[in-house]
Amino acid sequence: MSMLSAIAPFRPPPLLRIRGLTVKYPCDRYSAPALQGIDLDIAPGEIVGILGESGSGKSTLALSILGLLPPNASVEGSIVFQNNEDLLQIDEPRWKTIRGAKIALIGQEPGLCLSPVMSVGDQIAEVLRAHRPGGRKLREVECEAILTDLRFSDVDRISKAYPHQLSGGELHRVAIAQALVCQPDLVIADEATRSLDVAVQAEILNVLGQMKRRFRSALIFITHDPTVLAGFADRVITMYAGHIVEDGPVSSVFRQPLHPYTEGLLQLVRAHRQPESPDPQRLLPVIRGSSTDVDRSTAGCVFEPRCCARTAICREESPKEVMPEPGHRVRCFNHGN
């Protein structure tokens, strides 16, 4: 073996490195962790899908990365950004230089995030004004450039329009323009296509993919729908009750999911895609039950009460993370069964 072949391929350090992230929201009776011991790396330019039901911890993860958790939240662990700065340790003045410039958010309802009394162009320009030097003319040029990049054929109309004058698809592209105008290193899209029909959803995913290739921004794409990740994301992470239960390449996870919860989510999608059966008695697949605070505080596996593959140990012990194949990790005693 030559010396060159023995050298492992170079891998750049992760853009974002999360270790032991635990978040608790206080309540009257007890505090159940919204996130429990999250370990996660995001590589530069990577698209990572975060998949799970409501209450799984997806949005709390996004708020943690953006420094937007409520003041009364209890937080442990670290979120190291660009290999040198723990985002959990910085103050709000420092956050104002990062949010929008280096880490940006695309929300679920862009129409609610835009001011109804400012033109779209002025609102995009405000992001530039907050983070970059330069005069009004330069900001106008950059606004026109990002709107052109987002395939608006009538840039002048869009720039001068108010949010109520735009369609749903146009509003979503404007939200993407706001998020990308400073060319951030990381963009978080929180259910950004949830309210869109299939055609507009496909258009937005295409735009996000093109912008990722152009600006080389990493993208965390939060969703409850596995179908939007196929052919779009590089990796998929399944979250349940504040835990990461599976993490791997989209092609590997979708072909052979290892966690029963991931398998259940994918079965729902497969059933939805199949043509209607002539048998009116055909039962659709379901994931029985729901996630509760009691499940989060159990000594065993958090998914055990709903799991079709559970065994005695699942009720008594919490499973450790294992990696049955390279790059594909899972937290389950009976993975693959």
VMD Tcl script that draws the C-alpha trace (Angstrom):
set ca {
  {0.00 0.00 0.00}
  {1.42 3.39 -0.96}
  {1.75 6.19 1.54}
  {-0.82 8.26 -0.37}
  {-3.45 5.48 -0.34}
  {-2.95 5.04 3.40}
  {-3.77 8.67 4.11}
  {-7.41 9.21 5.05}
  {-9.30 11.71 2.87}
  {-9.32 15.25 4.25}
  {-12.53 16.25 5.95}
  {-13.04 19.89 6.87}
  {-14.02 20.58 10.47}
  {-17.78 20.74 11.03}
  {-19.44 24.11 10.58}
  {-21.63 23.37 13.61}
  {-20.75 20.95 16.40}
  {-23.40 20.23 19.04}
  {-22.51 18.14 22.09}
  {-24.71 17.09 25.01}
  {-27.41 19.69 24.28}
  {-30.17 19.38 26.86}
  {-33.00 21.92 27.12}
  {-35.68 22.01 29.80}
  {-38.71 24.29 30.01}
  {-39.98 24.75 33.58}
  {-43.59 23.93 34.33}
  {-45.75 23.67 37.42}
  {-45.43 19.94 38.14}
  {-42.09 18.89 36.73}
  {-39.62 19.80 34.02}
  {-39.46 17.33 31.14}
  {-36.49 17.81 28.79}
  {-37.48 19.20 25.41}
  {-34.06 18.07 24.18}
  {-31.97 15.35 25.82}
  {-28.24 14.93 25.16}
  {-28.22 15.95 21.50}
  {-24.95 15.28 19.62}
  {-24.88 16.57 16.05}
  {-22.37 17.79 13.46}
  {-23.28 19.85 10.38}
  {-20.68 20.02 7.60}
  {-20.14 23.12 5.45}
  {-22.56 23.14 2.51}
  {-24.53 20.12 3.79}
  {-28.32 19.79 3.61}
  {-29.61 18.00 6.72}
  {-33.28 17.12 7.12}
  {-34.67 17.02 10.68}
  {-37.70 14.71 10.69}
  {-40.30 14.10 13.39}
  {-43.80 14.74 14.71}
  {-44.89 17.87 16.54}
  {-43.32 17.88 20.00}
  {-40.26 15.87 18.97}
  {-37.89 18.78 19.72}
  {-37.19 19.97 16.17}
  {-38.12 23.63 16.74}
  {-36.40 23.72 20.14}
  {-33.23 22.58 18.38}
  {-33.60 25.42 15.86}
  {-34.22 28.00 18.60}
  {-31.16 26.75 20.48}
  {-28.94 27.22 17.43}
  {-30.39 30.68 16.82}
  {-30.06 31.82 20.44}
  {-33.81 32.40 20.71}
  {-34.77 30.15 23.62}
  {-36.88 31.85 26.32}
  {-34.86 33.26 29.24}
  {-36.32 30.73 31.71}
  {-35.12 27.70 29.69}
  {-32.45 25.59 31.34}
  {-29.69 24.71 28.85}
  {-26.69 22.39 29.12}
  {-24.07 21.33 26.58}
  {-22.33 23.23 23.81}
  {-23.04 24.51 20.28}
  {-19.71 25.38 18.65}
  {-20.01 27.39 15.43}
  {-17.20 27.65 12.86}
  {-14.91 25.65 15.15}
  {-14.23 28.44 17.63}
  {-17.31 29.95 19.30}
  {-19.82 28.36 21.68}
  {-23.18 29.93 20.81}
  {-24.52 29.11 24.26}
  {-21.93 31.39 25.86}
  {-22.25 34.59 23.80}
  {-24.27 37.68 24.71}
  {-27.03 39.42 22.74}
  {-24.80 42.12 21.19}
  {-22.66 39.35 19.70}
  {-25.79 37.53 18.54}
  {-26.85 40.61 16.58}
  {-23.72 40.26 14.44}
  {-24.38 36.54 13.81}
  {-28.17 36.25 13.38}
  {-29.06 37.12 9.80}
  {-25.43 37.46 8.71}
  {-23.93 34.05 9.51}
  {-26.96 32.04 10.65}
  {-30.33 32.82 9.06}
  {-33.89 31.53 9.51}
  {-36.65 30.82 7.01}
  {-39.90 30.50 8.96}
  {-43.07 28.55 8.33}
  {-45.24 31.59 7.60}
  {-43.16 34.30 5.89}
  {-46.21 36.51 5.52}
  {-46.34 36.84 9.30}
  {-42.64 37.69 9.54}
  {-42.77 40.55 7.03}
  {-43.91 44.03 7.91}
  {-47.17 44.95 6.15}
  {-46.15 48.63 5.90}
  {-42.75 48.24 4.19}
  {-42.02 47.23 0.64}
  {-40.31 43.90 0.08}
  {-37.19 45.56 -1.29}
  {-36.84 47.78 1.77}
  {-37.21 44.78 4.08}
  {-34.46 42.85 2.31}
  {-32.31 45.98 2.36}
  {-32.78 46.25 6.13}
  {-30.95 42.93 6.57}
  {-28.03 44.30 4.55}
  {-28.05 47.60 6.42}
  {-27.80 45.76 9.76}
  {-24.82 43.65 8.77}
  {-22.87 45.23 5.93}
  {-21.25 48.59 5.19}
  {-22.39 50.49 2.11}
  {-24.91 53.06 1.02}
  {-28.50 52.82 -0.10}
  {-27.63 52.46 -3.78}
  {-25.39 49.46 -3.12}
  {-28.13 47.83 -1.04}
  {-30.63 48.33 -3.87}
  {-28.24 46.65 -6.30}
  {-27.74 43.69 -3.98}
  {-31.51 43.36 -3.41}
  {-32.12 43.27 -7.15}
  {-29.36 40.69 -7.55}
  {-30.76 38.28 -4.95}
  {-34.30 38.60 -6.35}
  {-32.94 37.87 -9.82}
  {-31.08 34.85 -8.44}
  {-34.40 33.62 -7.05}
  {-35.85 33.64 -10.57}
  {-38.24 36.57 -10.23}
  {-38.82 37.73 -13.80}
  {-40.30 41.06 -12.68}
  {-37.80 42.15 -10.04}
  {-38.90 45.79 -10.03}
  {-42.53 44.88 -9.26}
  {-41.56 42.47 -6.50}
  {-39.14 44.92 -4.91}
  {-41.74 47.69 -4.76}
  {-44.62 45.43 -3.69}
  {-46.01 45.07 -0.17}
  {-46.44 41.56 1.28}
  {-50.23 41.50 0.80}
  {-49.70 42.06 -2.94}
  {-47.72 38.83 -3.39}
  {-48.77 35.20 -3.75}
  {-47.83 32.49 -1.25}
  {-45.02 31.19 -3.45}
  {-43.67 34.70 -4.00}
  {-43.70 35.37 -0.24}
  {-41.70 32.21 0.40}
  {-39.10 33.22 -2.20}
  {-38.89 36.68 -0.61}
  {-38.25 35.00 2.76}
  {-35.45 32.98 1.14}
  {-34.04 36.20 -0.33}
  {-33.97 37.78 3.13}
  {-32.23 34.73 4.57}
  {-29.61 34.49 1.82}
  {-28.88 38.12 0.96}
  {-25.90 38.22 3.38}
  {-24.73 34.79 2.16}
  {-24.81 33.13 5.62}
  {-22.87 29.98 6.39}
  {-25.94 28.26 7.86}
  {-29.65 28.56 7.03}
  {-32.39 26.96 9.14}
  {-35.72 26.34 7.38}
  {-38.40 25.50 9.97}
  {-41.32 23.78 8.17}
  {-40.76 26.30 5.35}
  {-42.91 24.39 2.82}
  {-45.64 23.11 5.14}
  {-48.47 25.37 3.95}
  {-47.66 25.12 0.23}
  {-49.28 22.97 -2.45}
  {-47.15 20.31 -4.13}
  {-46.20 22.40 -7.18}
  {-45.08 25.44 -5.18}
  {-43.35 23.19 -2.66}
  {-41.28 21.63 -5.44}
  {-40.42 25.10 -6.75}
  {-39.21 26.26 -3.32}
  {-37.09 23.12 -2.81}
  {-35.54 23.65 -6.23}
  {-34.72 27.27 -5.38}
  {-33.18 26.25 -2.04}
  {-31.07 23.60 -3.75}
  {-29.81 26.08 -6.34}
  {-29.00 28.70 -3.72}
  {-27.15 26.13 -1.62}
  {-24.97 25.23 -4.59}
  {-24.29 28.87 -5.40}
  {-23.59 30.24 -1.91}
  {-22.38 26.94 -0.37}
  {-24.53 27.57 2.69}
  {-25.35 24.61 4.92}
  {-29.09 24.05 5.35}
  {-31.00 22.51 8.25}
  {-34.43 21.66 6.86}
  {-37.00 20.88 9.56}
  {-40.08 18.93 8.48}
  {-42.66 16.33 9.50}
  {-42.91 15.04 5.91}
  {-40.25 12.58 4.65}
  {-41.28 13.08 1.01}
  {-39.71 16.55 0.81}
  {-36.29 15.16 1.80}
  {-35.97 12.48 -0.90}
  {-33.70 13.75 -3.65}
  {-33.11 17.00 -1.75}
  {-31.30 16.41 1.55}
  {-27.91 14.76 2.02}
  {-28.71 13.40 5.49}
  {-31.85 12.79 7.50}
  {-32.07 12.92 11.29}
  {-35.13 11.44 13.00}
  {-36.08 13.01 16.32}
  {-38.48 11.62 18.90}
  {-39.33 13.01 22.36}
  {-36.24 15.21 22.43}
  {-33.81 12.49 21.30}
  {-32.05 11.82 18.01}
  {-33.08 8.22 17.34}
  {-31.60 7.81 13.85}
  {-29.14 9.69 11.67}
  {-27.79 8.71 8.27}
  {-27.62 9.42 4.55}
  {-31.07 9.88 3.01}
  {-30.52 7.04 0.54}
  {-29.54 4.63 3.32}
  {-32.24 5.62 5.82}
  {-35.06 5.63 3.26}
  {-33.94 2.30 1.76}
  {-33.47 0.53 5.10}
  {-34.59 2.51 8.17}
  {-33.15 1.05 11.36}
  {-35.40 2.64 13.99}
  {-39.06 1.52 14.28}
  {-40.19 5.16 14.49}
  {-38.45 6.09 11.22}
  {-39.91 2.96 9.63}
  {-43.39 3.97 10.82}
  {-43.09 7.46 9.33}
  {-41.94 6.03 6.00}
  {-44.76 3.46 5.96}
  {-47.28 6.29 6.25}
  {-45.74 7.92 3.19}
  {-45.73 4.68 1.20}
  {-49.39 4.08 2.02}
  {-50.27 7.61 0.94}
  {-48.51 7.14 -2.42}
  {-50.15 3.78 -3.24}
  {-53.29 3.80 -5.39}
  {-56.51 3.27 -3.53}
  {-57.21 -0.37 -2.81}
  {-60.49 -1.85 -4.04}
  {-60.81 -3.45 -0.60}
  {-62.78 -1.00 1.59}
  {-61.66 -2.97 4.67}
  {-57.99 -2.26 4.05}
  {-56.41 -0.72 7.13}
  {-53.94 2.11 6.75}
  {-50.70 1.93 8.77}
  {-50.54 4.03 11.93}
  {-48.09 4.78 14.70}
  {-50.31 4.12 17.68}
  {-50.44 6.45 20.66}
  {-48.63 9.76 21.08}
  {-45.56 11.17 22.76}
  {-46.13 12.31 26.36}
  {-44.04 13.97 29.08}
  {-44.18 10.69 31.02}
  {-42.42 8.94 28.11}
  {-39.65 11.56 28.18}
  {-38.86 10.87 31.84}
  {-38.92 7.06 31.63}
  {-35.88 4.96 32.56}
  {-36.36 2.93 29.37}
  {-36.64 3.79 25.70}
  {-38.81 6.87 25.07}
  {-40.47 5.16 22.09}
  {-41.20 1.87 23.92}
  {-44.92 2.56 24.65}
  {-45.61 2.96 20.90}
  {-43.09 0.49 19.48}
  {-44.13 -2.66 17.62}
  {-40.65 -4.21 18.05}
  {-40.22 -3.64 21.80}
  {-38.80 -6.29 24.11}
  {-38.44 -6.47 27.88}
  {-35.17 -4.53 28.00}
  {-36.75 -1.57 26.20}
  {-38.88 -0.80 29.26}
  {-35.95 -1.06 31.68}
  {-33.00 0.62 29.97}
  {-32.40 3.51 27.61}
  {-30.66 2.30 24.43}
  {-27.19 3.58 23.62}
  {-26.29 4.93 20.22}
  {-24.74 2.39 17.83}
  {-23.47 2.65 14.24}
  {-24.31 -0.59 12.38}
  {-22.90 0.81 9.13}
  {-20.60 3.75 8.37}
  {-22.32 7.10 8.77}
  {-25.64 5.57 9.88}
  {-26.29 5.73 13.63}
  {-29.34 4.59 15.57}
  {-30.55 4.47 19.18}
  {-32.45 1.17 19.47}
  {-31.94 -2.27 21.04}
  {-33.74 -3.99 18.17}
  {-32.64 -1.83 15.25}
  {-33.63 -3.13 11.86}
  {-36.28 -5.52 13.23}
}
mol new
graphics top color blue
foreach p $ca { graphics top sphere $p radius 0.5 }
foreach p [lrange $ca 0 end-1] q [lrange $ca 1 end] { graphics top cylinder $p $q radius 0.2 }
display resetview
